[in-house]
Structure formats: structure tokens, C-alpha cells
Amino acid sequence: MAETEHAENELMPHADADVGVDFDAEWYLHANPDVAEAIRAGYFNSALQHYLKSGRREGRRGTPADTAALSNFDAVWYAKSYPLAAEESSSTDAALLEQHYDRIGRHRGYRPNPKALRPKNAAAMRSAYGGLWIDQANALDLIHGKYELGAITADEARDLESLVQDGYVVLKNAVPNVILDRATEVLEAAYEGRYPQVLFECGLVAPGQIAWHEQMTEVPAKALDLHWYFDQIRDLGFAPAVARFLHLLFERPASASQSLGFYRGSAQPMHQDSAYVAYSIPQQFSAAWFALEDVKPDAGELEYFVESHRKLPEFVHAGRFKNITDAHLVDVSADILREEDAKHAKAIVSESERLLLKRISFMAKRGDVLIWHSELAHGGRPISNRVSRKSVVFHYSPSEIVPLYSEIRPMQLKYHSAGCYYSSGVYSHE
């Protein structure tokens, strides 16, 4: 209790200075029962912490005073004050104008009525841990601007909007057959034990990074960083359509910092990559899953909660760290992190279900690529040892953003092709 009170005492002056009003925690929790649930789930330490980190940006009030006057939507005033909003809504209908305000207008600094307070930065990112340009609150406007200026095509604008709104995008038939064939040959050879230099993760065989074992084709296993040794895998990860999308997403060269090769599904519980895949700017990365064959039922299909990247409360480890690696680097207790990790895994599912987020299983076709946001909640369904699910996952960042394994062991950044680089935290120290 003392630690929570201390945290609130530290935050309160910041709240008063920024908001200019008192904060009524009891009223705030009563008015926002989802916040109380998020605190119980471990996402936040207190009502005030939620308000400062998320609530204000979401348009929530800190006190009951003048709430109605500040938040009521005045459609006539809105349309008159912001003619572009009326034009984009193609209507003077109050409900459509209010939808425009909620989806777009408020992120431009538009006000819902003449008495409402304007936020300091209406286009601010959701997370204090940074992000890419798609994480700015006005990302949809940025996409539209890129399209209007001719920097992207209509299809690219649609794909970027999908990543912004849903947390993922599917690039259908994005990889040429010749690249798929060569990558599949490497993956199959690795799982046949023909590359003794390749390490695996397979908890059902042994802990840690281990050499090949014949059982790995029967149970969940990961072939680690095949891209480090094989240009066939790098060609897969930087297939032209994928490289183009990464360059649009990062607005600079991209680096593949990790790859995982799967013969069967991962059977991994729902999780968010931001907790485990660590970079010098925690939110400046993305991931992609490549189907090397058509996905069949009971193959341990990849699944995810749509919109979870922006609707789930942000989880922080040990009260400070976005990822577990940063917490380990300052000697936070492993027991504390394990306990928090278990709580986080449960909260992802319970919160997603409470928010009625759609849960989708990705029944990919060979050559399809799923690219997702670092905060998208995803996992693998249970597997059948009768059905394979040959695939490769990559994690990417802008080339100057450093994966944190570089702070633990030597790292080499190697050139693959124009605007495309790669490194490894498994083999680069050799």
C-alpha cells in the first residue's frame, strides 16, 4: 500500500500541472468500471496512473465536474467549425459527425463543442514507450496524405490502414514460388538434422538452445535464426512485396533481427511481442509470419485478437519496463517477472474477451504473409502431430534501432540487399 501511495504522490503534481483540475479516484473508478478491472488484472497500479497514461488520451475526465459540458457533442458547431469534417462525413447527420470526431477529428485537435478543452498533443502516441508513425493518433490522416501525394498506392494505403486499425495486415500470395521452394528446402533439411550448426528451442526435449533432435518434427519446436546462415531464408524474409511494406512502415532501411522456423505449430499461449522481443526503442518493431504451405485445420493455426494492439491496456513490468529483457538488465527478480508474466498472459485473454475483441484463426495459403503490430495479442492453437504447419516468423526493426541482445553479446549487422539488413542474437557472437 505504501508503494502505491508513494507512486500516486509522485504523479499527482504532474496531473495538476497538466490537467489543471483535481483528480477524484473514487469517482473515476465508479465512472470507468473497466479501469477497476484493468487494475485488478495488473495493467495499472492505480486509477491516477491509468488516467495519466491512457485516460486523458481516451477522452475520459478526471472529475465529475462539468463532465457533460466538456464532453457533449455539438454537431452543428462541429460542422460549422470544421468544414473538412462535414465534407469527409458526406453528411450533416449528427451521428455521422460524432463518429468522425471519435475516429479522426479528436486526433487533429478538433473539439466536440465550444467549451471542451483541447489536449496538448491530440496526435500523441498511445504509449510512453514510443512507436512508429502508424502509432500516432492521426495515423489515418498521415496515410491519406501519403496517398494523395502519390507516395503510396491505393492498395498500400488500405494495407497500412488495416495495420493501424486492426493491428495486422495479410499480404496475399506475396512471395514468389521459387523463393518459397528454396526456403522450404532449407527448413525441411534443418528439421531432418542436416545442419549441425543450427540450434533449436524445444521445451519438450530440453530447456534452452539445443542441437537438433529427431523428436522435433513431432512436437512444438523452433529452428533459431535460419536467416543467419541461409540466403534462401533471407530472400523469404525480404521478398519484394514484404520489403516494400517494411520500408513504408519504417520509412528507412529495415533489419531482420530474429527468425523462427516452424515444422509444426508453436502452441504458444496468447502474448504480445513487446514483452519478449526487446529493442532500444521498445515499440519500434514489427513481425511477419510466412506460410510455406497451406494451413490445415488442427495444424496449430496462428490466432490473434483483432484491435488488441490499441484496445488492451498497456502492460508494464516491475512498474517501469516495457519488456522483460530491460527488467533483467537491472536485476529485477526473476520470480517477480515470472509471476507478472503469468498474470499478463491471463489478463490478455480475459480483457480481450471482456472487450468482445474478435478472435481469428489465420487459415493461410502458401505464400501468404501476415504482418502484425508489436502489441497485437496472438498465439498458436493446439497442434496435431499428423499435420505440419511449415512456416517462418521474422521480427524486424529500423536498421538503426538495436535489438537488446547487442548489449549482452557481440552483434554484427550484415547487408542483404538494398535497404535490407540482418543480425542474430544466437550466432552473431561466433
KAJOTA-V155181 format. One record per residue. N is the residue number from 0. NEAR is the number of other ideal C-beta (glycine too) atoms within 12 Angstrom. Layout:
n=N near=NEAR
n=N near=NEAR
//
This chain:
n=0 near=9
n=1 near=8
n=2 near=13
n=3 near=19
n=4 near=15
n=5 near=14
n=6 near=23
n=7 near=25
n=8 near=17
n=9 near=18
n=10 near=29
n=11 near=25
n=12 near=14
n=13 near=19
n=14 near=30
n=15 near=17
n=16 near=13
n=17 near=22
n=18 near=27
n=19 near=14
n=20 near=23
n=21 near=19
n=22 near=34
n=23 near=23
n=24 near=31
n=25 near=18
n=26 near=21
n=27 near=34
n=28 near=26
n=29 near=15
n=30 near=23
n=31 near=29
n=32 near=14
n=33 near=29
n=34 near=33
n=35 near=22
n=36 near=23
n=37 near=37
n=38 near=28
n=39 near=23
n=40 near=31
n=41 near=29
n=42 near=32
n=43 near=37
n=44 near=32
n=45 near=34
n=46 near=38
n=47 near=37
n=48 near=35
n=49 near=37
n=50 near=39
n=51 near=33
n=52 near=34
n=53 near=33
n=54 near=33
n=55 near=31
n=56 near=28
n=57 near=28
n=58 near=28
n=59 near=29
n=60 near=28
n=61 near=37
n=62 near=26
n=63 near=21
n=64 near=17
n=65 near=16
n=66 near=22
n=67 near=15
n=68 near=17
n=69 near=26
n=70 near=25
n=71 near=21
n=72 near=31
n=73 near=25
n=74 near=27
n=75 near=18
n=76 near=23
n=77 near=37
n=78 near=29
n=79 near=17
n=80 near=24
n=81 near=27
n=82 near=15
n=83 near=20
n=84 near=35
n=85 near=25
n=86 near=15
n=87 near=24
n=88 near=26
n=89 near=14
n=90 near=17
n=91 near=19
n=92 near=16
n=93 near=21
n=94 near=15
n=95 near=24
n=96 near=35
n=97 near=29
n=98 near=22
n=99 near=33
n=100 near=36
n=101 near=22
n=102 near=24
n=103 near=34
n=104 near=38
n=105 near=36
n=106 near=31
n=107 near=29
n=108 near=24
n=109 near=38
n=110 near=26
n=111 near=36
n=112 near=28
n=113 near=18
n=114 near=17
n=115 near=28
n=116 near=25
n=117 near=22
n=118 near=26
n=119 near=14
n=120 near=18
n=121 near=26
n=122 near=25
n=123 near=24
n=124 near=29
n=125 near=34
n=126 near=31
n=127 near=21
n=128 near=30
n=129 near=26
n=130 near=36
n=131 near=37
n=132 near=28
n=133 near=42
n=134 near=37
n=135 near=27
n=136 near=32
n=137 near=28
n=138 near=34
n=139 near=31
n=140 near=32
n=141 near=30
n=142 near=31
n=143 near=23
n=144 near=18
n=145 near=25
n=146 near=22
n=147 near=13
n=148 near=11
n=149 near=11
n=150 near=17
n=151 near=25
n=152 near=17
n=153 near=15
n=154 near=19
n=155 near=24
n=156 near=29
n=157 near=22
n=158 near=34
n=159 near=40
n=160 near=27
n=161 near=30
n=162 near=41
n=163 near=36
n=164 near=25
n=165 near=29
n=166 near=38
n=167 near=41
n=168 near=40
n=169 near=32
n=170 near=36
n=171 near=19
n=172 near=20
n=173 near=35
n=174 near=37
n=175 near=19
n=176 near=16
n=177 near=15
n=178 near=32
n=179 near=32
n=180 near=21
n=181 near=24
n=182 near=40
n=183 near=33
n=184 near=23
n=185 near=33
n=186 near=43
n=187 near=26
n=188 near=25
n=189 near=40
n=190 near=33
n=191 near=19
n=192 near=21
n=193 near=16
n=194 near=28
n=195 near=13
n=196 near=22
n=197 near=37
n=198 near=31
n=199 near=39
n=200 near=30
n=201 near=33
n=202 near=20
n=203 near=20
n=204 near=22
n=205 near=18
n=206 near=10
n=207 near=13
n=208 near=22
n=209 near=22
n=210 near=22
n=211 near=30
n=212 near=23
n=213 near=16
n=214 near=21
n=215 near=35
n=216 near=30
n=217 near=20
n=218 near=28
n=219 near=34
n=220 near=42
n=221 near=38
n=222 near=48
n=223 near=35
n=224 near=41
n=225 near=47
n=226 near=44
n=227 near=37
n=228 near=28
n=229 near=32
n=230 near=22
n=231 near=32
n=232 near=43
n=233 near=36
n=234 near=31
n=235 near=47
n=236 near=46
n=237 near=40
n=238 near=37
n=239 near=22
n=240 near=31
n=241 near=41
n=242 near=36
n=243 near=26
n=244 near=37
n=245 near=42
n=246 near=28
n=247 near=33
n=248 near=42
n=249 near=31
n=250 near=22
n=251 near=21
n=252 near=26
n=253 near=41
n=254 near=42
n=255 near=49
n=256 near=43
n=257 near=42
n=258 near=44
n=259 near=43
n=260 near=47
n=261 near=44
n=262 near=40
n=263 near=39
n=264 near=38
n=265 near=35
n=266 near=28
n=267 near=32
n=268 near=24
n=269 near=32
n=270 near=36
n=271 near=46
n=272 near=42
n=273 near=44
n=274 near=37
n=275 near=32
n=276 near=37
n=277 near=37
n=278 near=40
n=279 near=26
n=280 near=28
n=281 near=40
n=282 near=35
n=283 near=38
n=284 near=45
n=285 near=47
n=286 near=43
n=287 near=45
n=288 near=46
n=289 near=48
n=290 near=39
n=291 near=39
n=292 near=28
n=293 near=22
n=294 near=34
n=295 near=24
n=296 near=17
n=297 near=21
n=298 near=35
n=299 near=33
n=300 near=35
n=301 near=40
n=302 near=37
n=303 near=41
n=304 near=36
n=305 near=30
n=306 near=28
n=307 near=42
n=308 near=41
n=309 near=35
n=310 near=30
n=311 near=42
n=312 near=40
n=313 near=42
n=314 near=39
n=315 near=35
n=316 near=36
n=317 near=31
n=318 near=26
n=319 near=22
n=320 near=28
n=321 near=36
n=322 near=38
n=323 near=33
n=324 near=29
n=325 near=29
n=326 near=28
n=327 near=24
n=328 near=20
n=329 near=16
n=330 near=12
n=331 near=24
n=332 near=15
n=333 near=15
n=334 near=11
n=335 near=21
n=336 near=29
n=337 near=18
n=338 near=17
n=339 near=29
n=340 near=28
n=341 near=19
n=342 near=24
n=343 near=36
n=344 near=26
n=345 near=22
n=346 near=34
n=347 near=41
n=348 near=28
n=349 near=25
n=350 near=35
n=351 near=34
n=352 near=21
n=353 near=22
n=354 near=25
n=355 near=14
n=356 near=28
n=357 near=19
n=358 near=25
n=359 near=27
n=360 near=26
n=361 near=35
n=362 near=22
n=363 near=33
n=364 near=23
n=365 near=27
n=366 near=31
n=367 near=31
n=368 near=45
n=369 near=42
n=370 near=45
n=371 near=45
n=372 near=43
n=373 near=46
n=374 near=43
n=375 near=43
n=376 near=44
n=377 near=41
n=378 near=33
n=379 near=31
n=380 near=31
n=381 near=23
n=382 near=30
n=383 near=20
n=384 near=22
n=385 near=14
n=386 near=23
n=387 near=30
n=388 near=43
n=389 near=36
n=390 near=45
n=391 near=47
n=392 near=43
n=393 near=46
n=394 near=38
n=395 near=46
n=396 near=41
n=397 near=33
n=398 near=30
n=399 near=20
n=400 near=33
n=401 near=26
n=402 near=40
n=403 near=31
n=404 near=29
n=405 near=25
n=406 near=18
n=407 near=18
n=408 near=17
n=409 near=15
n=410 near=27
n=411 near=21
n=412 near=27
n=413 near=23
n=414 near=18
n=415 near=30
n=416 near=22
n=417 near=14
n=418 near=26
n=419 near=34
n=420 near=34
n=421 near=42
n=422 near=40
n=423 near=39
n=424 near=35
n=425 near=32
n=426 near=28
n=427 near=25
n=428 near=16
n=429 near=15
//
